[in-house]
């Protein structure tokens, strides 16, 4: 965005845009409060419309401090325009929310007025195609600048590089988004047009694969079970490999209810789209009443891509005693492991 022309209006534009675009992820420090606390506060205030101007003000204040420490000097002949830089910082913050929205993880832009997660579900969380396009948009002008310097006997040109490559990269990003969104809608339409083992779907979702806007992992919820399969949106064809998986909804028990009422359980269920629980009874010792007797694993089936095992990175687990007291709760890779480890026996 800076190289696309915004850096021609004020000094410190590119640095301010870059910092403001990354600043919302300062919520990563919530991990120090534990995995459940981190999930509860991830993509909350700093990723909301209310938080954008406050984060932007913090970034501009930081840039002002750097500018003063440098003796009010910049690398540009332009003076810094602080009001315009604040607007740029807000624009960068909104771009961060937009980028997060396009993925399946989701974002909560209306926090604190609404805790509802929303997601576009049409771009993979790390999309190499977009990374290549953006990297080219930054490096191509520098490459041509070096070539021109060689042709002109090393004479360096003044001023910022041409914005053409950066503008082209941004256009390519939106074009790719448009293609993915169109194919995503085709996949959803194909899913809604059929039944699953004779049952109508209550809702359907399609989630992207990396670098392939025509192949989608789909989840269809019926009253009794979840159906998981792939979709070819180019055809369009549901379950082209004939490998649909059925997972029947587990029975609700006092054990699963206790796990869902835990802090992690409440946070996880507020974020998960297709929550699924698995309960395992552990060896217990009556002489050790605080020893875990049950482990309840929580998974979100939107991440149960074919080939993904129970070690899903976004799984969670809650350990309970025989009298259903929570003794441990973990989110992340530890939450998806096959059994309790020594770190959870507390």
C-alpha distance (Angstrom), angle and dihedral (degrees) to the residues before:
residue distance angle dihedral
X1 . . .
X2 3.78 . .
X3 3.81 93.4 .
X4 3.81 90.6 45.5
X5 3.79 89.7 73.8
X6 3.78 108.9 -73.2
X7 3.80 90.1 103.6
X8 3.81 88.8 64.5
X9 3.80 92.3 67.2
X10 3.80 102.6 55.2
X11 3.77 142.1 1.7
X12 3.83 118.2 -100.2
X13 3.82 91.0 27.4
X14 3.81 98.9 128.8
X15 3.81 94.1 43.2
X16 3.82 91.5 48.2
X17 3.80 92.8 47.3
X18 3.80 91.9 48.6
X19 3.79 95.2 49.1
X20 3.82 93.3 43.6
X21 3.81 91.1 49.4
X22 3.82 90.5 54.3
X23 3.82 98.7 36.3
X24 3.85 96.4 84.6
X25 3.81 88.3 67.3
X26 3.80 90.1 65.4
X27 3.80 82.9 97.8
X28 3.81 84.4 82.6
X29 3.80 86.0 90.0
X30 3.81 87.9 70.9
X31 3.82 85.1 81.1
X32 3.78 87.8 80.9
X33 3.80 86.6 70.2
X34 3.79 92.2 60.0
X35 3.79 133.9 -88.7
X36 3.81 95.3 -76.5
X37 3.81 92.0 48.7
X38 3.81 89.8 48.0
X39 3.81 92.5 52.7
X40 3.79 90.6 48.6
X41 3.80 93.5 52.9
X42 3.80 101.1 32.6
X43 3.79 112.0 113.2
X44 3.77 90.9 3.4
X45 3.81 125.1 113.4
X46 3.81 97.1 -1.6
X47 3.82 90.6 50.5
X48 3.81 96.3 48.7
X49 3.79 132.5 97.0
X50 3.79 88.0 -118.3
X51 3.79 92.1 52.5
X52 3.82 97.0 46.7
X53 3.84 97.2 79.3
X54 3.81 92.1 43.1
X55 3.80 92.8 50.4
X56 3.82 88.7 44.7
X57 3.80 91.1 53.0
X58 3.80 89.9 51.0
X59 3.82 91.4 51.5
X60 3.81 93.4 47.6
X61 3.81 90.5 48.3
X62 3.81 88.7 51.5
X63 3.82 91.1 49.9
X64 3.80 90.1 48.3
X65 3.80 89.5 54.2
X66 3.81 91.4 50.3
X67 3.81 90.2 47.8
X68 3.80 91.1 52.7
X69 3.82 92.4 47.0
X70 3.80 89.4 52.7
X71 3.79 90.2 55.6
X72 3.79 93.8 -103.1
X73 3.79 90.5 -62.9
X74 3.81 127.2 138.3
X75 3.78 136.3 -179.5
X76 3.79 89.2 -113.5
X77 3.78 132.3 72.4
X78 3.80 87.5 -133.7
X79 3.81 120.7 94.0
X80 3.82 117.8 -122.6
X81 3.80 113.0 -99.6
X82 3.80 103.5 -156.2
X83 3.80 97.7 -166.6
X84 3.80 90.7 52.2
X85 3.81 91.0 45.5
X86 3.81 89.4 53.9
X87 3.81 89.0 52.9
X88 3.81 90.0 49.0
X89 3.79 90.7 50.0
X90 3.82 90.4 52.4
X91 3.81 89.6 48.6
X92 3.81 90.4 51.6
X93 3.81 91.0 49.2
X94 3.80 90.8 52.1
X95 3.81 89.5 49.6
X96 3.81 88.6 56.2
X97 3.81 90.9 53.3
X98 3.81 90.3 47.7
X99 3.81 92.6 50.7
X100 3.81 91.6 49.3
X101 3.80 90.9 47.0
X102 3.82 92.7 58.0
X103 3.82 91.7 62.7
X104 3.80 129.7 73.4
X105 3.83 95.3 -111.5
X106 3.78 92.6 72.6
X107 3.78 137.1 -156.2
X108 3.81 138.1 -117.7
X109 3.83 103.9 -133.7
X110 3.81 95.5 163.7
X111 3.82 95.5 55.9
X112 3.05 127.4 167.6
X113 3.80 93.1 21.2
X114 3.79 90.7 52.1
X115 3.81 130.0 17.9
X116 3.81 90.8 -163.2
X117 3.79 115.8 131.7
X118 3.80 116.8 -138.4
X119 3.80 127.9 -172.7
X120 3.79 138.8 175.7
X121 3.83 93.9 -145.7
X122 3.82 93.7 -159.0
X123 3.83 103.8 104.4
X124 3.80 127.3 57.0
X125 3.81 115.0 -115.4
X126 3.86 91.5 -110.4
X127 3.79 109.7 25.2
X128 3.85 114.0 -171.0
X129 3.80 92.9 -164.7
X130 3.80 91.6 60.7
X131 3.79 92.1 43.6
X132 3.82 91.5 53.4
X133 3.81 92.3 47.4
X134 3.80 93.1 50.3
X135 3.80 93.9 44.5
X136 3.80 89.9 52.0
X137 3.78 89.8 49.3
X138 3.82 88.6 58.1
X139 3.80 101.2 38.2
X140 3.81 103.5 39.8
X141 3.84 94.2 68.3
X142 3.81 90.5 48.9
X143 3.80 90.3 50.0
X144 3.80 93.3 50.7
X145 3.81 89.6 45.5
X146 3.81 90.0 57.0
X147 3.80 90.9 48.2
X148 3.82 91.2 50.5
X149 3.81 90.7 49.6
X150 3.80 90.0 53.5
X151 3.79 91.2 49.5
X152 3.79 91.4 48.3
X153 3.81 94.1 47.8
X154 3.79 96.5 -101.1
X155 3.80 96.2 -53.0
X156 3.80 106.9 151.9
X157 3.77 119.2 -137.5
X158 3.78 119.0 -132.7
X159 3.79 124.9 -129.5
X160 3.81 133.4 38.7
X161 3.80 120.0 -48.5
X162 3.77 121.3 -97.0
X163 3.81 112.9 -72.5
X164 3.82 92.6 -142.6
X165 3.82 96.8 97.7
X166 3.83 93.4 46.1
X167 3.80 91.8 47.9
X168 3.80 90.0 48.9
X169 3.81 90.3 50.3
X170 3.81 91.9 52.0
X171 3.80 90.9 48.0
X172 3.81 89.4 50.2
X173 3.82 90.6 51.5
X174 3.80 92.0 53.5
X175 3.80 91.1 44.4
X176 3.81 90.5 53.4
X177 3.80 90.2 47.5
X178 3.80 89.7 51.1
X179 3.80 91.6 51.9
X180 3.81 92.9 47.3
X181 3.80 92.8 47.0
X182 3.82 91.5 49.6
X183 3.80 92.7 49.8
X184 3.80 90.6 44.2
X185 3.79 90.4 56.3
X186 3.81 90.3 48.7
X187 3.80 90.1 52.3
X188 3.82 91.2 50.4
X189 3.80 91.8 48.5
X190 3.82 90.4 52.4
X191 3.81 91.0 49.4
X192 3.81 93.2 49.4
X193 3.80 92.2 50.5
X194 3.81 96.6 64.7
X195 3.79 141.9 55.0
X196 3.80 128.6 -124.8
X197 3.79 117.1 -131.4
X198 3.79 86.3 -24.7
X199 3.81 94.8 -51.8
X200 3.80 127.0 114.1
X201 3.78 116.3 -124.4
X202 3.78 120.0 -112.2
X203 3.80 89.2 -155.8
X204 3.80 138.4 -15.0
X205 3.79 134.8 -153.7
X206 3.80 135.3 -172.5
X207 3.79 123.8 -154.9
X208 3.81 126.9 -164.8
X209 3.75 131.8 -110.8
X210 3.78 119.8 -141.4
X211 3.83 115.6 -83.0
X212 3.81 94.3 -11.5
X213 3.82 115.7 98.0
X214 3.81 91.4 -179.4
X215 3.82 99.6 57.6
X216 3.78 121.4 70.8
X217 3.77 138.1 177.5
X218 3.80 108.7 -134.9
X219 3.79 137.0 -161.7
X220 3.80 123.0 -164.5
X221 3.80 119.8 -171.9
X222 3.80 120.1 -152.6
X223 3.81 126.9 176.9
X224 3.83 91.8 -93.4
X225 3.79 107.8 26.5
X226 3.79 149.8 5.6
X227 3.80 119.7 -111.5
X228 3.82 117.4 -154.0
X229 3.78 124.2 -169.3
X230 3.79 145.1 132.2
X231 3.79 125.1 -93.2
X232 3.80 129.2 -152.8
X233 3.80 103.1 -150.9
X234 3.80 92.9 -174.2
X235 3.83 91.7 66.1
X236 3.08 90.4 21.4
X237 3.80 99.0 -125.6
X238 3.80 130.1 155.5
X239 3.81 116.2 -142.3
X240 3.82 95.5 -4.0
X241 3.84 91.4 175.4
X242 3.82 93.0 50.8
X243 3.82 91.4 -126.2
X244 3.79 101.8 124.7
X245 3.81 112.7 160.5
X246 3.79 122.7 -149.0
X247 3.78 122.8 -155.0
X248 3.78 115.7 -175.7
X249 3.75 115.9 -141.9
X250 3.81 110.1 -101.2
X251 3.77 120.5 -117.9
X252 3.78 114.7 -101.5
X253 3.80 111.8 -116.4
X254 3.81 135.7 174.2
X255 3.82 86.8 -100.6
X256 3.81 95.4 55.6
X257 3.81 90.9 41.9
X258 3.81 90.4 53.6
X259 3.80 90.4 50.0
X260 3.79 92.3 48.4
X261 3.81 91.0 50.4
X262 3.80 91.7 55.1
X263 3.80 118.5 100.6
X264 3.79 92.4 -103.9
X265 3.80 91.4 43.8
X266 3.81 92.9 54.9
X267 3.80 93.0 45.4
X268 3.80 93.5 45.5
X269 3.80 94.3 48.9
X270 3.81 91.4 49.6
X271 3.82 88.8 56.7
X272 3.82 103.4 34.6
X273 3.80 118.8 91.2
X274 3.82 98.5 -165.5
X275 3.83 105.1 19.7
X276 3.78 116.9 -168.8
X277 3.81 127.0 -177.3
X278 3.80 132.1 -153.9
X279 3.80 122.1 -171.2
X280 3.79 126.4 -156.1
X281 3.80 127.3 -177.0
X282 3.79 113.5 -137.6
X283 3.80 128.8 -152.4
X284 3.80 106.7 -86.9
X285 3.79 135.9 -164.1
X286 3.84 118.3 -149.2
X287 3.80 88.7 -149.2
X288 3.81 89.8 61.3
X289 3.81 106.2 54.2
X290 3.81 92.4 172.8
X291 3.79 93.8 56.9
X292 3.84 114.0 109.3
X293 3.78 113.2 -100.3
X294 3.81 99.3 175.8
X295 3.78 136.7 31.1
X296 3.80 118.4 -159.9
X297 3.79 113.7 -164.3
X298 3.77 119.0 -157.8
X299 3.78 121.2 -158.9
X300 3.75 134.2 175.0
X301 3.79 108.4 -136.4
X302 3.79 92.1 -148.9
X303 3.81 84.6 79.1
X304 3.80 96.2 44.7
X305 3.80 92.9 101.2
X306 3.83 114.4 172.6
X307 3.77 108.0 -79.4
X308 3.81 94.4 24.1
X309 3.81 111.4 127.4
X310 3.79 131.0 -153.7
X311 3.80 88.0 -81.9
X312 3.81 89.8 83.7
X313 3.80 109.8 160.9
X314 3.80 92.5 -135.3
X315 3.78 96.8 49.6
X316 3.79 124.5 112.0
X317 3.76 138.0 -159.2
X318 3.77 137.5 -160.0
X319 3.82 122.4 -157.6
X320 3.80 117.8 -151.2
X321 3.77 135.6 -175.3
X322 3.78 124.1 -125.6
X323 3.82 89.8 -89.6
X324 3.84 89.8 50.5
X325 3.79 98.9 -105.2
X326 3.80 114.7 150.4
X327 3.82 110.9 -117.8
X328 3.81 99.5 168.2
X329 3.79 140.3 5.0
X330 3.78 127.5 -173.2
X331 3.79 136.2 -178.9
X332 3.79 124.7 -161.9
X333 3.79 132.1 27.1
X334 3.79 92.4 -19.2
X335 3.78 87.5 52.6
X336 3.80 91.2 58.6
X337 3.78 100.3 47.3
X338 3.76 121.7 120.7
X339 3.78 97.3 -115.3
X340 3.80 144.9 2.6
X341 3.75 118.5 -73.7
X342 3.76 131.3 -156.1
X343 3.79 91.4 -93.0
X344 3.80 90.8 62.8
X345 3.80 97.3 50.8
X346 3.77 95.5 96.0
